[in-house]
Amino acid sequence: MASAALIVHEKEVLLVRRAYNPFRGLWTLPAGFVDAGEDPVITIERECLEETGLRIKVVGLFDVLHGLEHPRGAHILIVYRAEIIDENHDRKTKMIAGDDVDSVEFFPLDSLPPLAFLTTRKILSKLDSNLAQ
């Protein structure tokens, strides 16, 4: 099982670029595996800080997806809506790629980079539909 953060700011979504295979060089949501006995909310707060340098708070559940996309992947992905804590500071100067990603950026939904996972595409498509309503 893994959890991911869906962070939207001014109609742009936060994505990270994978530094390692599988799908090295492609973009996805900040995410990580849930440790045994760990709350998935704690997982994504930790993973987001490690991967982006941003402190976040979870504000709600967005979706739960299932399906194995590669042999070392998770069978279940829990996607949470999240917000950056300390929004008064410039979010871009606080973003620092770390852990297993080499870049962190916000992208408009109509100008996304190459995406790593089918689950990422599904989530962003659902988000785009929700924002259009």
N, C-alpha and C positions, 0 to 999 in steps of 0.2 A: 504494500500500500504506500502511496505517496500523497503529498498535499502540495497545492500550488496557490500562488497569490495572483489575483486579478486586480491590478491597480490601474485605475483610469484617472487621468488628470487633464482637464481641459480638452476632453474628447481624444486624448492620446493614451495609448496603453503601454505599460512598462514591459519590456522584453529583455532577455539576456541571451548572449551568443555563447553557445557551447564550445568549450575549449578542448574537449576530448570526444573520442568516438564512444558510442555511436552518434552520428549526425553532427560531427565536429564542424564548426563554422556556420551552423544554422541556428535560428532563433527560436526561443520558447519562453513560456512564463517562468518566473522564479519558482523553483520547486525542489522537493527532496523527499527521500524515503523517510517514512515514519519509523522511528526506533521502537523496539519492543517495549510495550507499556507506556509509550509516549502519547500525549494528547496531540492529534494532528494540527490543532491551532498553534501549539508551542512549536511543532516542527516547522511550520511555514514562517513563523516569526523569526526563528533561528536561521533557517535557510535563506530568507530574504536578506537578513543582516549580513550573513556570510557572503552571499553572491552579489549584493548591490551596495552594501554599506548603509542601507536605509533601515531605519526602525519603522515598523508598521504595527497597525492594530487591525485585527479581523473585525469586520462589521457585519458579516453575514455569509451564509452558504450560497454559492452561485450554481454549482452543479456537481454531480458525481458521475464519473464515466468509468467504464470497464473495458478491458481488452488489452492483450499483451502486444506491444508494438515491436519489441526486440527481446532477445533472450534474457537480458539482465534488467528488463523493465518491470514496472509495477503492474499488477492486474487491475488495481482500483486506484483511481485518481480523484481526490477530493479537492475541488476548486473553491476557494473562499474569496469573496470580495474583501478588499483591504484598503486601508488609507495610510498614507505616510504620516507619521507622528512628527510634530514640530514643523508644520507646513509653512510657518513664517519665514523659514530660511530657504534660500534658493536650492531647490531639489536637485538641480543638475550638478552643483558643486559638491553635494554630499554623496553622489553616486560614485562608487568605487568598485570596479569588477574584482571579484575574488573567488576563492574556492575553485569551482570547476567551470567558471565562465571567464571570458576574456573581454567582454564589452557589455555595457548596460545603456539602454537608450529608451526614450519614449517615441512611439510611432503613431501617426494618424492611422485610423482603421482603413482608410482608402489608399494607404501607401506603406504596406507591410513588407518587411524583408522576407527572404526565403525561410519558411518555417520548418522546424525539425519534426514535429509529431502531428499525426492526424488528430489527436486529442486537442492540441493547441489550435488547430484550424477549426475544429468544432466549437470550442469555447469562444474564439474570436468571432465566428460567424453568428453564434447566439448573442453575443454582446452587441454586435452591429445591429442585429434585428431588434434587440431591446432598446437601443439608443434611438432607432428610427421611429419607434412608437410614440 
